[in-house]
Structure formats: C-alpha cells, structure tokens
Amino acid sequence: MARVVVDVMPKPEILDPQGQAVTRALTRIGIGGVADVRQGKHFELEVDDSLDDETLHRIAGDLLANPVIEDWTVTRV
C-alpha cells in the first residue's frame, strides 16, 4: 500500500472567509505579524501501489476538490 497526500487550497483570487476570520482572531488575541491566512483541506489516502498518478489526480479533481475555485497537489509519501 502507498500513502498519498492531497492538499486542497482555494485559488488565490477566491475570497477565503474562514482564513480571514482566523487572521482577525489572531489580532484579537494579541498575536501580530500574520498578514494573511488561507484555509484549505488535507487528505491522506492509503492506496494500492498500482494506482497511477493520473488516477490520483482524477480522484482529487473529481471528488476532493472543486476545480472551479480550488487548486490541489498530490504527493506520494
């Protein structure tokens, strides 16, 4: 079995209200120096060794991410 990590993030031009809320909360609790926060999703998959990269990217793009507003990376670990 292989381990695959898929990280999904909003595209840079997409508003990230959750990230903005975290940024504001940091200021409220007295932590400065953080200019921006972007919140995404992290998936860890245990897959058969025979699964090819094209299939893994298809899983990410069709199921785990919304390709209209999100980018993703697939990494074998």
GILIN-V486868 format. One record per backbone hydrogen bond with DSSP energy under -0.5 kcal/mol. NH is the residue of the N-H (numbers start at 1). CO is the residue of the C=O. Records with the same first field share a line. If there is no record, write none. Layout:
BEGIN
NH: CO / CO
END
This chain:
BEGIN
2: 47
4: 45
5: 75
6: 43
7: 5 / 73
8: 41
9: 71
11: 69
14: 11
17: 15
20: 16
21: 17
22: 18
23: 19
24: 20
25: 21
26: 22
27: 23
28: 24
29: 25
30: 27
31: 26
32: 30
35: 33
41: 8
43: 6
45: 4
47: 2 / 45
51: 48
56: 52
57: 53
58: 54
59: 55
60: 56
61: 57
62: 58
63: 59
64: 59
65: 60
67: 61 / 65
69: 66
70: 66
71: 9
73: 7
75: 5
77: 3
END
